[in-house]
């Protein structure tokens, strides 16, 4: 009975395209890239990159300070592969950045623009 089960499982794996993936972890992930993402689409530099899962994908949104009455306004988002995500939020005198990182699935950073 056990031999029949193993034979059936082996055939199933072969027909599905390769060896079983039980217990295997992904070591690479595909990230969306875009130099300038605004209003729901990439305006400049659209593509993909491959990085290690331990590194990940990042969407980095830039907000520029207009003036004290208006505060900051969304400028654009950059999507990329990164070795380290960096701080979730970075504040400077004239702008601030919001970093969102992920590595749970391919193209996980696509659509993480905050505006």
Phi, psi and omega in degrees: 000317180295324180294322179293321179297313180296321177297315179296318178295319178297316178297319179300314180295319179296318181291332179275357173105040172137196183282158181296148182255017180297125176078358179272138178255146175291140177251345178230155179220147178263130179245150172284143174236144176195127180286325182216103180251122179213149174052040174083004179212159179276125180265341186203128171075038181287138178178204177220162174217161180240133179219171177285145180302324181295340178272284172111184182250148180227142166246121183242112181263134181254129176240124180259140177282125179274296174198178184296327183285326182266340184073221182254152178237144179297133179254298177192173177238141175248131178247137186196169169273142180222153173280319176223145185287322186091181180294145179301322178225137178235125181249132174231174184298324187246356179201169167218152182246144173239117181257128173238122181242153180205160175205023185277337179200164177298141179058030183295337180272357181289126178086011178271018175293136185273002176210000000 
